[in-house]
Amino acid sequence: MQFAPDTVESLEFAVLLGNTHELASRSGVDELMTVAQVHELVMQFRFSGRIDRNDAEVAEVRAVRDRIRGVWKLTRDDAAIEINAMLAEAKALPFLARHGDFDWHLHANDPEAPLAERIQAEVGLALVDVVRSDAMWRLRRCEAPDCEGLMADLSRNGSRRFCSIRCGNRMNQIAYRERQTSDNA
């Protein structure tokens, strides 16, 4: 499946954002509790525009994170309804923009809109492409039984099973030990 580069980047951001949740984070705690954590996350994806860097913004971004995580559980039709609501609430009015070293790409709302609103709209637009391409099956949860990590499987054959190399290695070690135990029994 091939999506536009800005769609891929927004989906990767959505996964990274979603995986800051305590159920999915590497640390086992919520990794989006402070202004510094939110700022570090959005700077990884070079968000432009307004960033307030206050506690209210942290709360708003966390709420959007939880809403985005919910989309991963939905069927295509239910996702379409939720995505439409996300875009409407974020006052999305898509437009093409070019800035810095980014070529033409889609922005969803005014750069001065609140950060959480812009995140919701940007991810919402990426999810529109997923729904339109009938590719909701590429938005999955990690297959490790003790992990709630999100993944957007953008691989060519769509065969990713785990949210990270860490989970994949861990599950391979468990399977190896189980094989060794059954071979020795």
Beta strands, then each sheet from edge to edge (+ up, - down):
strand 1: 95-99
strand 2: 102-107
strand 3: 139-141
strand 4: 150-152
sheet 1: 1+ 2-
sheet 2: 3+ 4-
end
